[in-house]
Amino acid sequence: MEKLISILSELHPEVNFEITEGLIDEGILDSLDIVKIVTAIDSEFDVLIPAEEIVPENFNSAKALMELVERLEEE
């Protein structure tokens, strides 16, 4: 989770990603941020996020995003 928080914090250092939810719903993350996150996750975790998984519920919190990464690592 630390690596993921670090990735997110590089994009928006003003946000506490450990407790913030609604990252998409509240407009904290935009489409360019999502592209950067997907690229960073591929690099850091060696996990490719398929297009069908790029939906708001998977990116609304660091916890949801980490659950996505863990699920994809298992596949």
PDB file of N, H, CA, C and O in Angstrom:
ATOM      1  N   MET A   1       0.827  -1.198   0.000  1.00  0.00           N
ATOM      2  CA  MET A   1       0.000   0.000   0.000  1.00  0.00           C
ATOM      3  C   MET A   1       0.868   1.258   0.000  1.00  0.00           C
ATOM      4  O   MET A   1       0.476   2.280  -0.562  1.00  0.00           O
ATOM      5  N   GLU A   2       2.054   1.190   0.631  1.00  0.00           N
ATOM      6  H   GLU A   2       2.373   0.359   1.088  1.00  0.00           H
ATOM      7  CA  GLU A   2       2.937   2.359   0.681  1.00  0.00           C
ATOM      8  C   GLU A   2       3.331   2.830  -0.708  1.00  0.00           C
ATOM      9  O   GLU A   2       3.335   4.029  -0.988  1.00  0.00           O
ATOM     10  N   LYS A   3       3.667   1.872  -1.586  1.00  0.00           N
ATOM     11  H   LYS A   3       3.664   0.898  -1.359  1.00  0.00           H
ATOM     12  CA  LYS A   3       4.040   2.239  -2.957  1.00  0.00           C
ATOM     13  C   LYS A   3       2.896   2.951  -3.654  1.00  0.00           C
ATOM     14  O   LYS A   3       3.104   3.951  -4.341  1.00  0.00           O
ATOM     15  N   LEU A   4       1.697   2.437  -3.479  1.00  0.00           N
ATOM     16  H   LEU A   4       1.528   1.624  -2.921  1.00  0.00           H
ATOM     17  CA  LEU A   4       0.527   3.031  -4.118  1.00  0.00           C
ATOM     18  C   LEU A   4       0.262   4.434  -3.580  1.00  0.00           C
ATOM     19  O   LEU A   4      -0.008   5.355  -4.351  1.00  0.00           O
ATOM     20  N   ILE A   5       0.338   4.598  -2.277  1.00  0.00           N
ATOM     21  H   ILE A   5       0.557   3.850  -1.650  1.00  0.00           H
ATOM     22  CA  ILE A   5       0.145   5.923  -1.670  1.00  0.00           C
ATOM     23  C   ILE A   5       1.194   6.888  -2.204  1.00  0.00           C
ATOM     24  O   ILE A   5       0.893   8.054  -2.460  1.00  0.00           O
ATOM     25  N   SER A   6       2.418   6.414  -2.373  1.00  0.00           N
ATOM     26  H   SER A   6       2.663   5.467  -2.165  1.00  0.00           H
ATOM     27  CA  SER A   6       3.490   7.248  -2.914  1.00  0.00           C
ATOM     28  C   SER A   6       3.174   7.692  -4.338  1.00  0.00           C
ATOM     29  O   SER A   6       3.365   8.857  -4.689  1.00  0.00           O
ATOM     30  N   ILE A   7       2.692   6.766  -5.152  1.00  0.00           N
ATOM     31  H   ILE A   7       2.536   5.820  -4.867  1.00  0.00           H
ATOM     32  CA  ILE A   7       2.314   7.093  -6.540  1.00  0.00           C
ATOM     33  C   ILE A   7       1.230   8.170  -6.543  1.00  0.00           C
ATOM     34  O   ILE A   7       1.329   9.161  -7.266  1.00  0.00           O
ATOM     35  N   LEU A   8       0.206   7.967  -5.735  1.00  0.00           N
ATOM     36  H   LEU A   8       0.125   7.162  -5.147  1.00  0.00           H
ATOM     37  CA  LEU A   8      -0.904   8.922  -5.685  1.00  0.00           C
ATOM     38  C   LEU A   8      -0.460  10.274  -5.137  1.00  0.00           C
ATOM     39  O   LEU A   8      -0.885  11.318  -5.632  1.00  0.00           O
ATOM     40  N   SER A   9       0.390  10.254  -4.120  1.00  0.00           N
ATOM     41  H   SER A   9       0.735   9.406  -3.718  1.00  0.00           H
ATOM     42  CA  SER A   9       0.850  11.493  -3.496  1.00  0.00           C
ATOM     43  C   SER A   9       1.718  12.329  -4.423  1.00  0.00           C
ATOM     44  O   SER A   9       1.755  13.553  -4.302  1.00  0.00           O
ATOM     45  N   GLU A  10       2.414  11.679  -5.348  1.00  0.00           N
ATOM     46  H   GLU A  10       2.384  10.684  -5.446  1.00  0.00           H
ATOM     47  CA  GLU A  10       3.191  12.438  -6.329  1.00  0.00           C
ATOM     48  C   GLU A  10       2.281  13.266  -7.224  1.00  0.00           C
ATOM     49  O   GLU A  10       2.664  14.349  -7.668  1.00  0.00           O
ATOM     50  N   LEU A  11       1.082  12.766  -7.492  1.00  0.00           N
ATOM     51  H   LEU A  11       0.771  11.886  -7.132  1.00  0.00           H
ATOM     52  CA  LEU A  11       0.134  13.488  -8.338  1.00  0.00           C
ATOM     53  C   LEU A  11      -0.560  14.614  -7.584  1.00  0.00           C
ATOM     54  O   LEU A  11      -0.754  15.706  -8.120  1.00  0.00           O
ATOM     55  N   HIS A  12      -0.931  14.343  -6.344  1.00  0.00           N
ATOM     56  H   HIS A  12      -0.774  13.456  -5.909  1.00  0.00           H
ATOM     57  CA  HIS A  12      -1.671  15.317  -5.532  1.00  0.00           C
ATOM     58  C   HIS A  12      -1.166  15.276  -4.089  1.00  0.00           C
ATOM     59  O   HIS A  12      -1.796  14.650  -3.237  1.00  0.00           O
ATOM     60  N   PRO A  13      -0.042  15.932  -3.804  1.00  0.00           N
ATOM     61  CA  PRO A  13       0.528  15.890  -2.451  1.00  0.00           C
ATOM     62  C   PRO A  13      -0.385  16.491  -1.375  1.00  0.00           C
ATOM     63  O   PRO A  13      -0.198  16.237  -0.185  1.00  0.00           O
ATOM     64  N   GLU A  14      -1.359  17.279  -1.794  1.00  0.00           N
ATOM     65  H   GLU A  14      -1.511  17.486  -2.760  1.00  0.00           H
ATOM     66  CA  GLU A  14      -2.253  17.929  -0.826  1.00  0.00           C
ATOM     67  C   GLU A  14      -3.356  17.005  -0.306  1.00  0.00           C
ATOM     68  O   GLU A  14      -4.088  17.375   0.612  1.00  0.00           O
ATOM     69  N   VAL A  15      -3.479  15.816  -0.878  1.00  0.00           N
ATOM     70  H   VAL A  15      -2.884  15.516  -1.623  1.00  0.00           H
ATOM     71  CA  VAL A  15      -4.554  14.890  -0.513  1.00  0.00           C
ATOM     72  C   VAL A  15      -4.017  13.791   0.406  1.00  0.00           C
ATOM     73  O   VAL A  15      -2.943  13.241   0.162  1.00  0.00           O
ATOM     74  N   ASN A  16      -4.766  13.477   1.456  1.00  0.00           N
ATOM     75  H   ASN A  16      -5.638  13.924   1.653  1.00  0.00           H
ATOM     76  CA  ASN A  16      -4.424  12.351   2.323  1.00  0.00           C
ATOM     77  C   ASN A  16      -5.120  11.118   1.752  1.00  0.00           C
ATOM     78  O   ASN A  16      -6.289  10.865   2.042  1.00  0.00           O
ATOM     79  N   PHE A  17      -4.396  10.361   0.943  1.00  0.00           N
ATOM     80  H   PHE A  17      -3.446  10.568   0.707  1.00  0.00           H
ATOM     81  CA  PHE A  17      -4.976   9.228   0.233  1.00  0.00           C
ATOM     82  C   PHE A  17      -5.297   8.050   1.150  1.00  0.00           C
ATOM     83  O   PHE A  17      -6.023   7.140   0.749  1.00  0.00           O
ATOM     84  N   GLU A  18      -4.774   8.052   2.357  1.00  0.00           N
ATOM     85  H   GLU A  18      -4.184   8.791   2.683  1.00  0.00           H
ATOM     86  CA  GLU A  18      -5.066   6.957   3.276  1.00  0.00           C
ATOM     87  C   GLU A  18      -6.499   7.017   3.789  1.00  0.00           C
ATOM     88  O   GLU A  18      -7.058   5.989   4.174  1.00  0.00           O
ATOM     89  N   ILE A  19      -7.097   8.191   3.802  1.00  0.00           N
ATOM     90  H   ILE A  19      -6.643   9.025   3.490  1.00  0.00           H
ATOM     91  CA  ILE A  19      -8.461   8.322   4.326  1.00  0.00           C
ATOM     92  C   ILE A  19      -9.463   8.885   3.313  1.00  0.00           C
ATOM     93  O   ILE A  19     -10.672   8.764   3.512  1.00  0.00           O
ATOM     94  N   THR A  20      -8.980   9.489   2.246  1.00  0.00           N
ATOM     95  H   THR A  20      -7.998   9.587   2.084  1.00  0.00           H
ATOM     96  CA  THR A  20      -9.873  10.138   1.291  1.00  0.00           C
ATOM     97  C   THR A  20     -10.565   9.121   0.396  1.00  0.00           C
ATOM     98  O   THR A  20      -9.931   8.227  -0.165  1.00  0.00           O
ATOM     99  N   GLU A  21     -11.864   9.274   0.277  1.00  0.00           N
ATOM    100  H   GLU A  21     -12.380   9.999   0.733  1.00  0.00           H
ATOM    101  CA  GLU A  21     -12.662   8.457  -0.637  1.00  0.00           C
ATOM    102  C   GLU A  21     -13.352   9.400  -1.611  1.00  0.00           C
ATOM    103  O   GLU A  21     -13.397  10.608  -1.376  1.00  0.00           O
ATOM    104  N   GLY A  22     -13.883   8.871  -2.688  1.00  0.00           N
ATOM    105  H   GLY A  22     -13.847   7.890  -2.878  1.00  0.00           H
ATOM    106  CA  GLY A  22     -14.549   9.714  -3.678  1.00  0.00           C
ATOM    107  C   GLY A  22     -13.565  10.452  -4.566  1.00  0.00           C
ATOM    108  O   GLY A  22     -13.855  11.556  -5.027  1.00  0.00           O
ATOM    109  N   LEU A  23     -12.404   9.859  -4.811  1.00  0.00           N
ATOM    110  H   LEU A  23     -12.168   8.962  -4.437  1.00  0.00           H
ATOM    111  CA  LEU A  23     -11.369  10.531  -5.604  1.00  0.00           C
ATOM    112  C   LEU A  23     -11.869  10.907  -7.000  1.00  0.00           C
ATOM    113  O   LEU A  23     -11.521  11.963  -7.528  1.00  0.00           O
ATOM    114  N   ILE A  24     -12.679  10.044  -7.583  1.00  0.00           N
ATOM    115  H   ILE A  24     -12.962   9.186  -7.154  1.00  0.00           H
ATOM    116  CA  ILE A  24     -13.251  10.336  -8.895  1.00  0.00           C
ATOM    117  C   ILE A  24     -14.517  11.168  -8.722  1.00  0.00           C
ATOM    118  O   ILE A  24     -14.689  12.196  -9.378  1.00  0.00           O
ATOM    119  N   ASP A  25     -15.392  10.720  -7.842  1.00  0.00           N
ATOM    120  H   ASP A  25     -15.252   9.885  -7.310  1.00  0.00           H
ATOM    121  CA  ASP A  25     -16.685  11.389  -7.639  1.00  0.00           C
ATOM    122  C   ASP A  25     -16.528  12.851  -7.261  1.00  0.00           C
ATOM    123  O   ASP A  25     -17.345  13.683  -7.656  1.00  0.00           O
ATOM    124  N   GLU A  26     -15.488  13.176  -6.500  1.00  0.00           N
ATOM    125  H   GLU A  26     -14.824  12.500  -6.179  1.00  0.00           H
ATOM    126  CA  GLU A  26     -15.271  14.553  -6.049  1.00  0.00           C
ATOM    127  C   GLU A  26     -14.349  15.336  -6.982  1.00  0.00           C
ATOM    128  O   GLU A  26     -14.046  16.500  -6.720  1.00  0.00           O
ATOM    129  N   GLY A  27     -13.903  14.705  -8.065  1.00  0.00           N
ATOM    130  H   GLY A  27     -14.148  13.759  -8.278  1.00  0.00           H
ATOM    131  CA  GLY A  27     -13.073  15.403  -9.051  1.00  0.00           C
ATOM    132  C   GLY A  27     -11.627  15.600  -8.634  1.00  0.00           C
ATOM    133  O   GLY A  27     -10.929  16.439  -9.204  1.00  0.00           O
ATOM    134  N   ILE A  28     -11.168  14.844  -7.652  1.00  0.00           N
ATOM    135  H   ILE A  28     -11.735  14.162  -7.189  1.00  0.00           H
ATOM    136  CA  ILE A  28      -9.770  14.961  -7.226  1.00  0.00           C
ATOM    137  C   ILE A  28      -8.852  14.391  -8.306  1.00  0.00           C
ATOM    138  O   ILE A  28      -7.823  14.981  -8.637  1.00  0.00           O
ATOM    139  N   LEU A  29      -9.237  13.240  -8.846  1.00  0.00           N
ATOM    140  H   LEU A  29     -10.072  12.761  -8.577  1.00  0.00           H
ATOM    141  CA  LEU A  29      -8.478  12.634  -9.945  1.00  0.00           C
ATOM    142  C   LEU A  29      -9.212  12.875 -11.260  1.00  0.00           C
ATOM    143  O   LEU A  29     -10.431  12.726 -11.344  1.00  0.00           O
ATOM    144  N   ASP A  30      -8.447  13.251 -12.284  1.00  0.00           N
ATOM    145  H   ASP A  30      -7.457  13.372 -12.216  1.00  0.00           H
ATOM    146  CA  ASP A  30      -9.038  13.415 -13.606  1.00  0.00           C
ATOM    147  C   ASP A  30      -8.495  12.333 -14.542  1.00  0.00           C
ATOM    148  O   ASP A  30      -7.730  11.467 -14.119  1.00  0.00           O
ATOM    149  N   SER A  31      -8.889  12.386 -15.795  1.00  0.00           N
ATOM    150  H   SER A  31      -9.510  13.090 -16.139  1.00  0.00           H
ATOM    151  CA  SER A  31      -8.514  11.329 -16.739  1.00  0.00           C
ATOM    152  C   SER A  31      -7.001  11.242 -16.936  1.00  0.00           C
ATOM    153  O   SER A  31      -6.463  10.145 -17.085  1.00  0.00           O
ATOM    154  N   LEU A  32      -6.321  12.364 -16.939  1.00  0.00           N
ATOM    155  H   LEU A  32      -6.758  13.256 -16.818  1.00  0.00           H
ATOM    156  CA  LEU A  32      -4.860  12.344 -17.084  1.00  0.00           C
ATOM    157  C   LEU A  32      -4.211  11.681 -15.868  1.00  0.00           C
ATOM    158  O   LEU A  32      -3.248  10.928 -16.009  1.00  0.00           O
ATOM    159  N   ASP A  33      -4.737  11.962 -14.681  1.00  0.00           N
ATOM    160  H   ASP A  33      -5.520  12.574 -14.567  1.00  0.00           H
ATOM    161  CA  ASP A  33      -4.244  11.303 -13.467  1.00  0.00           C
ATOM    162  C   ASP A  33      -4.416   9.789 -13.571  1.00  0.00           C
ATOM    163  O   ASP A  33      -3.524   9.032 -13.189  1.00  0.00           O
ATOM    164  N   ILE A  34      -5.559   9.351 -14.088  1.00  0.00           N
ATOM    165  H   ILE A  34      -6.284   9.966 -14.399  1.00  0.00           H
ATOM    166  CA  ILE A  34      -5.830   7.919 -14.220  1.00  0.00           C
ATOM    167  C   ILE A  34      -4.799   7.269 -15.139  1.00  0.00           C
ATOM    168  O   ILE A  34      -4.283   6.193 -14.837  1.00  0.00           O
ATOM    169  N   VAL A  35      -4.506   7.916 -16.247  1.00  0.00           N
ATOM    170  H   VAL A  35      -4.926   8.790 -16.492  1.00  0.00           H
ATOM    171  CA  VAL A  35      -3.496   7.386 -17.177  1.00  0.00           C
ATOM    172  C   VAL A  35      -2.147   7.264 -16.475  1.00  0.00           C
ATOM    173  O   VAL A  35      -1.462   6.251 -16.620  1.00  0.00           O
ATOM    174  N   LYS A  36      -1.765   8.279 -15.722  1.00  0.00           N
ATOM    175  H   LYS A  36      -2.321   9.101 -15.604  1.00  0.00           H
ATOM    176  CA  LYS A  36      -0.495   8.253 -14.994  1.00  0.00           C
ATOM    177  C   LYS A  36      -0.481   7.146 -13.941  1.00  0.00           C
ATOM    178  O   LYS A  36       0.531   6.466 -13.770  1.00  0.00           O
ATOM    179  N   ILE A  37      -1.588   6.965 -13.242  1.00  0.00           N
ATOM    180  H   ILE A  37      -2.410   7.517 -13.381  1.00  0.00           H
ATOM    181  CA  ILE A  37      -1.684   5.927 -12.211  1.00  0.00           C
ATOM    182  C   ILE A  37      -1.568   4.546 -12.840  1.00  0.00           C
ATOM    183  O   ILE A  37      -0.823   3.700 -12.347  1.00  0.00           O
ATOM    184  N   VAL A  38      -2.299   4.314 -13.923  1.00  0.00           N
ATOM    185  H   VAL A  38      -2.905   5.001 -14.323  1.00  0.00           H
ATOM    186  CA  VAL A  38      -2.268   3.012 -14.602  1.00  0.00           C
ATOM    187  C   VAL A  38      -0.846   2.702 -15.063  1.00  0.00           C
ATOM    188  O   VAL A  38      -0.377   1.574 -14.910  1.00  0.00           O
ATOM    189  N   THR A  39      -0.162   3.688 -15.624  1.00  0.00           N
ATOM    190  H   THR A  39      -0.542   4.604 -15.748  1.00  0.00           H
ATOM    191  CA  THR A  39       1.220   3.508 -16.085  1.00  0.00           C
ATOM    192  C   THR A  39       2.150   3.212 -14.910  1.00  0.00           C
ATOM    193  O   THR A  39       2.992   2.318 -14.993  1.00  0.00           O
ATOM    194  N   ALA A  40       2.001   3.952 -13.828  1.00  0.00           N
ATOM    195  H   ALA A  40       1.317   4.678 -13.761  1.00  0.00           H
ATOM    196  CA  ALA A  40       2.854   3.754 -12.652  1.00  0.00           C
ATOM    197  C   ALA A  40       2.616   2.387 -12.011  1.00  0.00           C
ATOM    198  O   ALA A  40       3.563   1.744 -11.558  1.00  0.00           O
ATOM    199  N   ILE A  41       1.373   1.945 -11.969  1.00  0.00           N
ATOM    200  H   ILE A  41       0.604   2.467 -12.337  1.00  0.00           H
ATOM    201  CA  ILE A  41       1.063   0.629 -11.397  1.00  0.00           C
ATOM    202  C   ILE A  41       1.679  -0.462 -12.248  1.00  0.00           C
ATOM    203  O   ILE A  41       2.219  -1.434 -11.719  1.00  0.00           O
ATOM    204  N   ASP A  42       1.606  -0.314 -13.552  1.00  0.00           N
ATOM    205  H   ASP A  42       1.168   0.476 -13.982  1.00  0.00           H
ATOM    206  CA  ASP A  42       2.234  -1.288 -14.446  1.00  0.00           C
ATOM    207  C   ASP A  42       3.727  -1.366 -14.166  1.00  0.00           C
ATOM    208  O   ASP A  42       4.297  -2.456 -14.122  1.00  0.00           O
ATOM    209  N   SER A  43       4.356  -0.226 -13.978  1.00  0.00           N
ATOM    210  H   SER A  43       3.892   0.660 -14.014  1.00  0.00           H
ATOM    211  CA  SER A  43       5.791  -0.168 -13.726  1.00  0.00           C
ATOM    212  C   SER A  43       6.165  -0.696 -12.343  1.00  0.00           C
ATOM    213  O   SER A  43       7.091  -1.497 -12.213  1.00  0.00           O
ATOM    214  N   GLU A  44       5.449  -0.250 -11.314  1.00  0.00           N
ATOM    215  H   GLU A  44       4.697   0.400 -11.420  1.00  0.00           H
ATOM    216  CA  GLU A  44       5.791  -0.598  -9.931  1.00  0.00           C
ATOM    217  C   GLU A  44       5.375  -2.011  -9.521  1.00  0.00           C
ATOM    218  O   GLU A  44       6.104  -2.702  -8.809  1.00  0.00           O
ATOM    219  N   PHE A  45       4.194  -2.429  -9.980  1.00  0.00           N
ATOM    220  H   PHE A  45       3.602  -1.868 -10.558  1.00  0.00           H
ATOM    221  CA  PHE A  45       3.631  -3.703  -9.524  1.00  0.00           C
ATOM    222  C   PHE A  45       3.648  -4.779 -10.613  1.00  0.00           C
ATOM    223  O   PHE A  45       3.298  -5.932 -10.360  1.00  0.00           O
ATOM    224  N   ASP A  46       4.055  -4.395 -11.821  1.00  0.00           N
ATOM    225  H   ASP A  46       4.339  -3.459 -12.027  1.00  0.00           H
ATOM    226  CA  ASP A  46       4.044  -5.305 -12.969  1.00  0.00           C
ATOM    227  C   ASP A  46       2.639  -5.878 -13.181  1.00  0.00           C
ATOM    228  O   ASP A  46       2.462  -7.074 -13.413  1.00  0.00           O
ATOM    229  N   VAL A  47       1.653  -4.989 -13.092  1.00  0.00           N
ATOM    230  H   VAL A  47       1.797  -4.018 -12.904  1.00  0.00           H
ATOM    231  CA  VAL A  47       0.246  -5.352 -13.272  1.00  0.00           C
ATOM    232  C   VAL A  47      -0.336  -4.444 -14.344  1.00  0.00           C
ATOM    233  O   VAL A  47      -0.273  -3.219 -14.241  1.00  0.00           O
ATOM    234  N   LEU A  48      -0.902  -5.059 -15.371  1.00  0.00           N
ATOM    235  H   LEU A  48      -0.953  -6.055 -15.454  1.00  0.00           H
ATOM    236  CA  LEU A  48      -1.564  -4.306 -16.425  1.00  0.00           C
ATOM    237  C   LEU A  48      -3.049  -4.219 -16.092  1.00  0.00           C
ATOM    238  O   LEU A  48      -3.719  -5.240 -15.935  1.00  0.00           O
ATOM    239  N   ILE A  49      -3.551  -3.009 -15.985  1.00  0.00           N
ATOM    240  H   ILE A  49      -3.007  -2.180 -16.112  1.00  0.00           H
ATOM    241  CA  ILE A  49      -4.972  -2.815 -15.689  1.00  0.00           C
ATOM    242  C   ILE A  49      -5.726  -2.763 -17.014  1.00  0.00           C
ATOM    243  O   ILE A  49      -5.535  -1.835 -17.800  1.00  0.00           O
ATOM    244  N   PRO A  50      -6.585  -3.758 -17.267  1.00  0.00           N
ATOM    245  CA  PRO A  50      -7.343  -3.765 -18.525  1.00  0.00           C
ATOM    246  C   PRO A  50      -8.351  -2.618 -18.571  1.00  0.00           C
ATOM    247  O   PRO A  50      -8.806  -2.136 -17.533  1.00  0.00           O
ATOM    248  N   ALA A  51      -8.691  -2.192 -19.774  1.00  0.00           N
ATOM    249  H   ALA A  51      -8.321  -2.583 -20.617  1.00  0.00           H
ATOM    250  CA  ALA A  51      -9.596  -1.057 -19.963  1.00  0.00           C
ATOM    251  C   ALA A  51     -10.923  -1.240 -19.234  1.00  0.00           C
ATOM    252  O   ALA A  51     -11.473  -0.277 -18.700  1.00  0.00           O
ATOM    253  N   GLU A  52     -11.448  -2.476 -19.205  1.00  0.00           N
ATOM    254  H   GLU A  52     -11.002  -3.259 -19.638  1.00  0.00           H
ATOM    255  CA  GLU A  52     -12.744  -2.695 -18.552  1.00  0.00           C
ATOM    256  C   GLU A  52     -12.686  -2.521 -17.041  1.00  0.00           C
ATOM    257  O   GLU A  52     -13.727  -2.422 -16.393  1.00  0.00           O
ATOM    258  N   GLU A  53     -11.481  -2.484 -16.469  1.00  0.00           N
ATOM    259  H   GLU A  53     -10.635  -2.564 -16.995  1.00  0.00           H
ATOM    260  CA  GLU A  53     -11.329  -2.271 -15.025  1.00  0.00           C
ATOM    261  C   GLU A  53     -11.135  -0.788 -14.675  1.00  0.00           C
ATOM    262  O   GLU A  53     -11.098  -0.423 -13.500  1.00  0.00           O
ATOM    263  N   ILE A  54     -11.013   0.049 -15.688  1.00  0.00           N
ATOM    264  H   ILE A  54     -11.043  -0.247 -16.643  1.00  0.00           H
ATOM    265  CA  ILE A  54     -10.826   1.480 -15.446  1.00  0.00           C
ATOM    266  C   ILE A  54     -12.207   2.128 -15.321  1.00  0.00           C
ATOM    267  O   ILE A  54     -12.727   2.756 -16.244  1.00  0.00           O
ATOM    268  N   VAL A  55     -12.763   1.940 -14.132  1.00  0.00           N
ATOM    269  H   VAL A  55     -12.341   1.431 -13.382  1.00  0.00           H
ATOM    270  CA  VAL A  55     -14.088   2.457 -13.804  1.00  0.00           C
ATOM    271  C   VAL A  55     -13.987   3.207 -12.473  1.00  0.00           C
ATOM    272  O   VAL A  55     -13.113   2.906 -11.661  1.00  0.00           O
ATOM    273  N   PRO A  56     -14.869   4.177 -12.245  1.00  0.00           N
ATOM    274  CA  PRO A  56     -14.762   4.998 -11.033  1.00  0.00           C
ATOM    275  C   PRO A  56     -14.658   4.213  -9.729  1.00  0.00           C
ATOM    276  O   PRO A  56     -13.874   4.579  -8.853  1.00  0.00           O
ATOM    277  N   GLU A  57     -15.432   3.144  -9.584  1.00  0.00           N
ATOM    278  H   GLU A  57     -16.069   2.847 -10.295  1.00  0.00           H
ATOM    279  CA  GLU A  57     -15.400   2.428  -8.303  1.00  0.00           C
ATOM    280  C   GLU A  57     -14.037   1.824  -7.994  1.00  0.00           C
ATOM    281  O   GLU A  57     -13.726   1.595  -6.825  1.00  0.00           O
ATOM    282  N   ASN A  58     -13.209   1.558  -9.012  1.00  0.00           N
ATOM    283  H   ASN A  58     -13.462   1.744  -9.962  1.00  0.00           H
ATOM    284  CA  ASN A  58     -11.866   1.025  -8.770  1.00  0.00           C
ATOM    285  C   ASN A  58     -10.839   2.120  -8.457  1.00  0.00           C
ATOM    286  O   ASN A  58      -9.733   1.824  -8.007  1.00  0.00           O
ATOM    287  N   PHE A  59     -11.207   3.377  -8.695  1.00  0.00           N
ATOM    288  H   PHE A  59     -12.106   3.617  -9.061  1.00  0.00           H
ATOM    289  CA  PHE A  59     -10.268   4.482  -8.505  1.00  0.00           C
ATOM    290  C   PHE A  59     -10.762   5.517  -7.494  1.00  0.00           C
ATOM    291  O   PHE A  59     -10.142   6.571  -7.352  1.00  0.00           O
ATOM    292  N   ASN A  60     -11.853   5.245  -6.795  1.00  0.00           N
ATOM    293  H   ASN A  60     -12.357   4.389  -6.910  1.00  0.00           H
ATOM    294  CA  ASN A  60     -12.419   6.224  -5.872  1.00  0.00           C
ATOM    295  C   ASN A  60     -11.667   6.335  -4.559  1.00  0.00           C
ATOM    296  O   ASN A  60     -11.841   7.311  -3.829  1.00  0.00           O
ATOM    297  N   SER A  61     -10.826   5.344  -4.242  1.00  0.00           N
ATOM    298  H   SER A  61     -10.685   4.551  -4.834  1.00  0.00           H
ATOM    299  CA  SER A  61     -10.018   5.419  -3.027  1.00  0.00           C
ATOM    300  C   SER A  61      -8.751   4.597  -3.222  1.00  0.00           C
ATOM    301  O   SER A  61      -8.694   3.725  -4.089  1.00  0.00           O
ATOM    302  N   ALA A  62      -7.752   4.877  -2.423  1.00  0.00           N
ATOM    303  H   ALA A  62      -7.798   5.585  -1.718  1.00  0.00           H
ATOM    304  CA  ALA A  62      -6.516   4.098  -2.489  1.00  0.00           C
ATOM    305  C   ALA A  62      -6.802   2.647  -2.127  1.00  0.00           C
ATOM    306  O   ALA A  62      -6.199   1.736  -2.693  1.00  0.00           O
ATOM    307  N   LYS A  63      -7.715   2.428  -1.191  1.00  0.00           N
ATOM    308  H   LYS A  63      -8.205   3.169  -0.731  1.00  0.00           H
ATOM    309  CA  LYS A  63      -8.066   1.064  -0.787  1.00  0.00           C
ATOM    310  C   LYS A  63      -8.672   0.295  -1.962  1.00  0.00           C
ATOM    311  O   LYS A  63      -8.288  -0.847  -2.216  1.00  0.00           O
ATOM    312  N   ALA A  64      -9.607   0.905  -2.673  1.00  0.00           N
ATOM    313  H   ALA A  64      -9.919   1.833  -2.467  1.00  0.00           H
ATOM    314  CA  ALA A  64     -10.232   0.249  -3.825  1.00  0.00           C
ATOM    315  C   ALA A  64      -9.202  -0.040  -4.910  1.00  0.00           C
ATOM    316  O   ALA A  64      -9.237  -1.096  -5.542  1.00  0.00           O
ATOM    317  N   LEU A  65      -8.299   0.889  -5.120  1.00  0.00           N
ATOM    318  H   LEU A  65      -8.271   1.746  -4.607  1.00  0.00           H
ATOM    319  CA  LEU A  65      -7.254   0.705  -6.133  1.00  0.00           C
ATOM    320  C   LEU A  65      -6.300  -0.418  -5.726  1.00  0.00           C
ATOM    321  O   LEU A  65      -5.885  -1.215  -6.568  1.00  0.00           O
ATOM    322  N   MET A  66      -5.953  -0.483  -4.447  1.00  0.00           N
ATOM    323  H   MET A  66      -6.291   0.164  -3.763  1.00  0.00           H
ATOM    324  CA  MET A  66      -5.074  -1.552  -3.967  1.00  0.00           C
ATOM    325  C   MET A  66      -5.759  -2.908  -4.095  1.00  0.00           C
ATOM    326  O   MET A  66      -5.114  -3.894  -4.450  1.00  0.00           O
ATOM    327  N   GLU A  67      -7.045  -2.968  -3.812  1.00  0.00           N
ATOM    328  H   GLU A  67      -7.569  -2.166  -3.523  1.00  0.00           H
ATOM    329  CA  GLU A  67      -7.788  -4.215  -3.983  1.00  0.00           C
ATOM    330  C   GLU A  67      -7.785  -4.657  -5.440  1.00  0.00           C
ATOM    331  O   GLU A  67      -7.678  -5.850  -5.725  1.00  0.00           O
ATOM    332  N   LEU A  68      -7.900  -3.712  -6.363  1.00  0.00           N
ATOM    333  H   LEU A  68      -7.986  -2.743  -6.132  1.00  0.00           H
ATOM    334  CA  LEU A  68      -7.838  -4.012  -7.787  1.00  0.00           C
ATOM    335  C   LEU A  68      -6.468  -4.587  -8.147  1.00  0.00           C
ATOM    336  O   LEU A  68      -6.383  -5.604  -8.835  1.00  0.00           O
ATOM    337  N   VAL A  69      -5.417  -3.949  -7.691  1.00  0.00           N
ATOM    338  H   VAL A  69      -5.487  -3.123  -7.132  1.00  0.00           H
ATOM    339  CA  VAL A  69      -4.052  -4.402  -7.980  1.00  0.00           C
ATOM    340  C   VAL A  69      -3.848  -5.818  -7.429  1.00  0.00           C
ATOM    341  O   VAL A  69      -3.320  -6.687  -8.123  1.00  0.00           O
ATOM    342  N   GLU A  70      -4.264  -6.042  -6.195  1.00  0.00           N
ATOM    343  H   GLU A  70      -4.693  -5.336  -5.631  1.00  0.00           H
ATOM    344  CA  GLU A  70      -4.091  -7.374  -5.586  1.00  0.00           C
ATOM    345  C   GLU A  70      -4.876  -8.441  -6.347  1.00  0.00           C
ATOM    346  O   GLU A  70      -4.391  -9.557  -6.537  1.00  0.00           O
ATOM    347  N   ARG A  71      -6.082  -8.098  -6.779  1.00  0.00           N
ATOM    348  H   ARG A  71      -6.476  -7.191  -6.624  1.00  0.00           H
ATOM    349  CA  ARG A  71      -6.900  -9.047  -7.534  1.00  0.00           C
ATOM    350  C   ARG A  71      -6.242  -9.378  -8.870  1.00  0.00           C
ATOM    351  O   ARG A  71      -6.225 -10.536  -9.289  1.00  0.00           O
ATOM    352  N   LEU A  72      -5.704  -8.362  -9.536  1.00  0.00           N
ATOM    353  H   LEU A  72      -5.718  -7.422  -9.196  1.00  0.00           H
ATOM    354  CA  LEU A  72      -5.058  -8.576 -10.831  1.00  0.00           C
ATOM    355  C   LEU A  72      -3.744  -9.337 -10.678  1.00  0.00           C
ATOM    356  O   LEU A  72      -3.359 -10.095 -11.568  1.00  0.00           O
ATOM    357  N   GLU A  73      -3.058  -9.140  -9.563  1.00  0.00           N
ATOM    358  H   GLU A  73      -3.371  -8.524  -8.840  1.00  0.00           H
ATOM    359  CA  GLU A  73      -1.814  -9.895  -9.308  1.00  0.00           C
ATOM    360  C   GLU A  73      -2.101 -11.386  -9.168  1.00  0.00           C
ATOM    361  O   GLU A  73      -1.279 -12.216  -9.555  1.00  0.00           O
ATOM    362  N   GLU A  74      -3.251 -11.723  -8.624  1.00  0.00           N
ATOM    363  H   GLU A  74      -3.919 -11.049  -8.310  1.00  0.00           H
ATOM    364  CA  GLU A  74      -3.616 -13.116  -8.408  1.00  0.00           C
ATOM    365  C   GLU A  74      -4.000 -13.832  -9.699  1.00  0.00           C
ATOM    366  O   GLU A  74      -3.880 -15.053  -9.798  1.00  0.00           O
ATOM    367  N   GLU A  75      -4.463 -13.063 -10.690  1.00  0.00           N
ATOM    368  H   GLU A  75      -4.560 -12.071 -10.609  1.00  0.00           H
ATOM    369  CA  GLU A  75      -4.920 -13.669 -11.950  1.00  0.00           C
ATOM    370  C   GLU A  75      -3.780 -14.149 -12.796  1.00  0.00           C
ATOM    371  O   GLU A  75      -4.000 -14.681 -13.884  1.00  0.00           O
TER     372      GLU A  75
END
